[in-house]
Amino acid sequence: MSNKKLFKSASIVAFITILGKFAGLLKNTVQGKVFGTTWATDAYTVSLNIPTVLYSIIGVAVSTAFIPLLNETYAKRGKDEMFDFANNIMNILFLFS
């Protein structure tokens, strides 16, 4: 990938990230204006954050452990064993979630 194309892609990702942050700020501002700052809105905010934190933890585990193990399984044992390994991991994650 050329430097120009890489810069363009990175700029798009950065712009979308900043746009998402502003949308979150707007959401929090509207929520505070409409519902106020009570224990109920705090409970609502916490209830939204718990799944996000769990999803982030699982996402980090997948990116740091699962993908390298999947590549290693493919290199050493072949495509069929790789699919069996991936299916086993997905079934375990499904049972826990």
C-alpha positions in Angstrom: 0.0 0.0 0.0 1.4 3.4 -0.9 1.9 6.1 1.6 -0.7 8.3 0.0 -3.4 5.6 0.2 -2.4 4.7 3.7 -2.7 8.4 4.8 -6.1 8.6 3.2 -7.3 5.5 4.9 -6.0 6.6 8.3 -7.6 10.0 7.8 -10.9 8.5 7.1 -10.7 6.3 10.2 -9.6 9.3 12.4 -12.5 11.4 11.0 -15.1 8.7 11.7 -13.7 8.2 15.2 -13.9 11.9 16.0 -17.4 12.0 14.5 -18.4 9.1 16.8 -17.0 10.9 19.8 -19.0 14.0 19.0 -22.1 11.9 18.6 -21.5 10.4 22.0 -21.1 13.8 23.5 -24.4 14.9 21.9 -26.1 11.7 23.2 -24.9 12.3 26.8 -25.9 16.0 26.6 -29.4 15.2 25.5 -29.7 12.4 28.0 -28.7 14.8 30.8 -31.1 17.5 29.6 -34.1 15.2 29.2 -33.6 12.8 32.2 -31.4 14.9 34.5 -28.7 13.5 36.7 -30.3 11.0 39.0 -29.5 7.6 40.3 -31.8 6.1 37.5 -29.7 7.7 34.7 -26.6 6.5 36.5 -27.9 3.0 36.6 -28.9 3.2 32.9 -25.4 4.4 32.0 -23.7 1.6 34.0 -26.1 -1.0 32.4 -24.9 0.2 29.0 -21.2 0.1 30.0 -21.1 -3.5 31.4 -21.7 -5.2 28.0 -19.3 -2.9 26.3 -16.5 -3.7 28.8 -17.2 -7.5 28.5 -17.2 -7.2 24.7 -13.9 -5.3 24.8 -12.3 -7.9 27.0 -13.4 -10.7 24.6 -12.3 -8.7 21.6 -8.8 -8.2 23.0 -8.6 -11.9 23.9 -9.6 -12.8 20.3 -7.1 -10.5 18.7 -4.2 -11.4 20.9 -4.7 -15.1 21.4 -7.1 -16.7 19.0 -5.9 -15.3 15.7 -2.2 -16.3 16.2 -3.3 -19.8 17.4 -5.6 -20.1 14.4 -2.7 -19.2 12.0 -0.5 -21.7 13.8 -3.1 -24.5 13.6 -3.5 -23.8 9.9 0.3 -23.8 9.2 0.9 -27.0 11.2 -2.2 -29.1 10.8 -4.1 -27.8 7.7 -7.3 -26.2 6.8 -9.7 -28.9 8.2 -8.1 -28.8 11.7 -8.1 -25.0 11.6 -11.9 -25.0 11.0 -12.4 -27.6 13.8 -10.3 -25.5 16.2 -12.3 -22.3 15.2 -15.6 -24.1 15.6 -14.6 -25.4 19.1 -13.6 -21.9 20.2 -16.8 -20.4 18.8 -18.9 -23.0 20.6 -17.2 -22.3 23.9 -17.7 -18.6 23.5 -21.3 -19.2 22.6 -21.9 -21.3 25.8 -20.3 -18.7 28.0 -22.2 -15.8 26.5 
